[in-house]
Amino acid sequence: MNFNNIAKEVLETEANELKLAAENIKSFEIEKAIDLIISCKGKLIVTGVGKSGLVGAKIAATFASTGTSSFFLHPTEAMHGDLGMIGKDDIVLAISYSGESEELIQLLPHLKRFDIPLIAMANNYDSTLGRYSEIFLDISVGKEACPLDTAPTSSTTLTMAMGDVLAVCLMKERDFKKEDFASFHPGGSLGKKLFIKVSDLLKEEKLPIVSRETKLKDAIVIMSEGRIGSVLITKDNGELSSVLSDGDLRRALMNPNFSMECEVDSIATKNPKTINDKNLLASDALKIIEDYKIQLLVVVDKNNRLVGVLHIHDLIEAGIK
C-alpha cells in the first residue's frame, strides 16, 4: 500500500475544500458576525457535540488567546445546570455540520427564550440550527477526505479554519498586537518569547567602560574583568563612542604596526549596533543580534548615552529562542 499517495490525496482533498470555501465565502455574513462579536459586552460561548464540539473547544481557546473573551460549553452540560453560565450579554457560536445534532437542537429554544444572539456553523441554512440563527456561516464540503466519504475530515478542517477566520478578523479589527498576545501567554517558551523585554535582562551595573584615550593594555584588563567579551568606550559627556570586542582585538593583532600602547578607540568598532528602547521584546533583540552577527547589543538613551548591554548568552540562558 502506497501511504505516500494516500497522504497526498488526503491533503489535496482537504486543501481543495478550503480553496472552494475561500472562493465562495459570503463576506457579508463574516462582517455581520464580526460586528456582533465586537459589540458584545459579554462572552462568546462556543458549543457543539462530537467532532464539532472538539473543534469548537479549540476555536474557543483561539478566541480567548487572541483578545476575545470566550469559553466552550457542552450542550448536554448546559441542559443540566450549566445554562446559567450564559449571560444576557453573551453570544453563542453553535457548531453542527448537519445542523441537526439532537443535544444542540434541544438547547436552541432556551437561547431564544433569553434572547441570546446565535451564530451558526453548519452545512445547510435550512437546517434547524440554521433557521434558529441570526448569522449563518456555511461549512459545507463537497467531499470528505475519508475514503468512505463519511468520517468528518474535510468538514472539521474547514470548521476549524472558519473559526480562525473569525479570530483573525477580530484581531485585525481590534488592532491586536504582538504585545497583547504576549499578555495572554506569560508562561512557557512562547511566553518568554513574547513577554520578556530587554529591560528584564539588561546589564546596567559594573559595566566595562573606558574613555577613548585609554591605552589598549589597560582596556584589555578591564575587558577581562567585565566578563562580556567587550569594552564600552564613551566620550566625556557619556555618549557611546565605540565598542572594542575580542574580534576587534584579534584583527588588530594581525596589523604589523600593532602596539599595546595605542588608544583603545583607534582599533574599536565605530558606530556599533545599538537600540534605544528598553521595552523592546527580548525576542526582537535576539533577532537583531542574529541579523547583525554580533554577541553584544548596546542600549542607549535618546541622546546616545550608555544605558546598558544585552549579551546573547543572557538571552539564551533566559530561554529566548
N, C-alpha and C positions, 0 to 999 in steps of 0.2 A: 504493500500500500504506500502510495506516494503522499506522505504527510505534508511535504513542501507545497504540493499543488493544492491540497485541501486548505492549508493555512492561507495561501494566496487567494483562493476562491472566497473564503470567509471574509477576509479583509476587503477584498474588492466589492463583495456584495454589500457589506455594511457601508463602505465608503460611497458606493453608488447611491444608496438610500439617503445618506446625508447630503449628497450633492443635489439630488432631486428635491429634497426638503428645502434646501437653500434657494433653489430656483423658484419654488412655488410658495415660499413663505408669505403669509399675509401680514405685511408690515403694520397695518392699522391695528390689528389685534395685539401685536407686540407693543405698540405705542400706548394702547389703552391699558394694557397690563402694567407697563412701567409707570404711567401716570397714576394709576390706582395705588400701586405699592409705594410710590414716592409720597403720596398724600396720606398714607396710612399712619395713624397716630399710635397704633398698637403693634402687634407682631404679625409676621407672615407665617402661618401654620401650614405645613405640608402634610398631606395624608394620602394613604394608599395601602393596598394589601398585596401580598405575594411579591413577585419581582418588582412590581410598581412601587410597593412600599419600601423595598430595599433601595431602589434608585431614589425614591423620594427622601429617604434619610440622608443620602449623600447630597442631594440638592439642598436640603435644609442646612446641612453643615457648610456647604459652599456659601450660601447666603449669609450665614452667621459670621463667617470669617472674612467677608468682604463688605461689611457695613450695614447689612440688612438683618435686623433682629428677627430670628426665625428658629423654629424647632419642629421636630417631626412628631406627629400624633397618630397612633394606630386607630383606625375607625372602631374596631371592637372595644378597645380600651375606652374610647370616647363614649361609647354607648353604655359603658358600665362604670360611669362615675367621672371619667376624665373630660367630659364635655365642658365641665366647669373651668377647664384650662383655657377655653376660648372666650375672650372678652369681647365686649360690644364694639371696640375699636380695631379688632383684628380682621385679617383677611385670610381666607383659606385657599390654598392651591391643592386641588384634588387630582390624583393621577389614577387612571384606569384605562388600559388600552382599549378594552371593549366598551368602556363607559357603562358597564352593567354589573360590576363587581358587587355582589349582594351586601357585603358588610359595609361598603362605602355608600351604596344607594340608601341604606337604612338611616344613614347619618344626615342625608341631604335635607329632608323636611325640617329637621331641628335647626339646621343652619339658616334656612329660610325663616323659620319662626323667630330667630333672633336677628334677622336682617344682616347676616354676615355675608359680605361680598364673596363671590365664588369665582375663582379662575379654574378652568378645567383643562386637563390634558387628556385627550382621547383620540380615537381614530374616526369617530363619527359624530358630527354635530347633532344628528337626530337621536343619539343615544340618550338614555335617562340623564346621565351626568351632563351631557351637552345641553339638554333642554333646561336644566336647573341653573346653568352657569350664566354669569354676566359676560364673561370673556372666555372664548374657546380657542385653544391652541392645538392645532392639528398635528398629531404624531403618527399618522398612518404611514405604513410602508407597503411597498409592492411585494416584497419578498423577504422572509426571514433567512438568516444565514444557516439556520438548522436544515439539514438535508431532508427532513420531513416537512419543512416549512411550517412548523408548529411551535417549537420552543422559542420563547421570547429572546431574540438575539439582536437582529437589526432594530427592532422596535425599542428595546431597552437602551440601545446605544443612542438612538435618536432622542428618546426621552431625556436621557442624561445630558445630551448636547443642548436640548431645548432649555433645560434648567440653567446650563452655562450661558446660553444666550441672554436669559433674563438677568443673571448675576452680572455679566459683563456690561450689559446696557445700564444697569443700576450703578455700577462702579463709575462709568463714564458720566452719567447724569449727575452723580454726586461729586465728581472730580476726586474720586477716591485715590489717594497717592500711596506710594510705597511705604511712607512713614505711618500712614493709617493702617495699612496691612500689618506692619510690624507690631502695632499696639495690640493686635488680636493674636499674635503668635510670639509671646515672650520666651517660651521655653524651647529646648532642643536646638539643633543646628540651624533650623530655619529662623528661629527667634534670634539667635546670635547674629546671624547674617543681616537681619532686618531691624534689629533693635539696638544693638550695641553701637555707640557712637565713638568718634575719635577721642572725645573728652574723657571717656571711660578708661581708655588705655594710654593716654598721653603721659609721657615722662616730662615733668616740668622742673624738677629739682635736681641739684647736683649735676648739672649738665657740663660736659667738657667744652668750655668756652674759652677762647683766646682772642687777643687782638690781632690785627693784621700784621703788626710789626714783630710779633712773637717769632723767635728763632725756631726752625724746624725741630732741632734736637729737644727743645723744651716742649713743643707741641706734641711730640711723639710720647713723651712721658704722660702728659695729660690725656692723650688718646687711650693709652693703656689703662689708666685709672678710670676713665669714663665708661668702659665696657660696652660701647655701642659701635666700635669699629670706625669711628669718625671723630673729627674735631670741628666744632662750630666756630666760625670766625666772624666777629662782629666789628662794626665801626664804633667810634667813640660815643655816638648817640644811641647805641643799642641796636641799630639796624643790622640785619644779616648781610654780610659781605660775601661769604663763600663757605664751602664745606670741604674739608680735607678728609678723604676716605682712604682706607688701606689700599684701594686700587690706584688712587692718585699717587700715593707714596711709592708703590711698586713701579709705576710708569716713570716717576722722577728718578728712580734709581738707575734706569736704563740710559739716562742722559749723561754723557761723558763729563759734563760740567756740574754734575750734582754736588751739592755741598750741604752738610748738616747745619751750616751757619746761615743758610738763606732764610728769608722771611717766609713764613708759612703760607701767606696769601698768594705768593708768587707761583706756587705749584698746585693750589687748591682749585676746585671746580667753581667757576664763577656762575652766577645765576642758577643755583641748584633748584630742583623742583620743590615748590612749596605750595601750601594751601593756607587759606586764612579763615577757615570755617571749622571750629572745634565741634560743631554739631553735625558735621558730615558723618554719614554712616560708615562704620569701620569697614564694611564690605566694599564700599565705594573707594575708600582709601587704599584697600588692598589691590583693587583693580588699577589704580594709578601707579602703585609700586610695581605691579607686574608689567603694565604697559611701558613704563619708562625703564624697566630692568634695573631698579635701584633697590637698596635694602633699607634706606632711611628716608622717611618723609618728614620734612621740617614744617612746623606750623608757626605762622607769623600773624601779627595783627594787621590792621588795615594800613599801618604806617611801615610795614615790613620789619617791625621789631620782633625779635625772637620770643616765642611763647613756649614752645616745647618740641619734642620729637616723637615720632611713632616709628618703631622698628618692626620689620617684617616678622621677627621672632615673637614679638608681643602679640601680633595678630594670630599667628599660628598657635601659640600657647592658649589663646582665648577661644580657639576653635572656629575662628573666622576662615571661611573657605571660599 
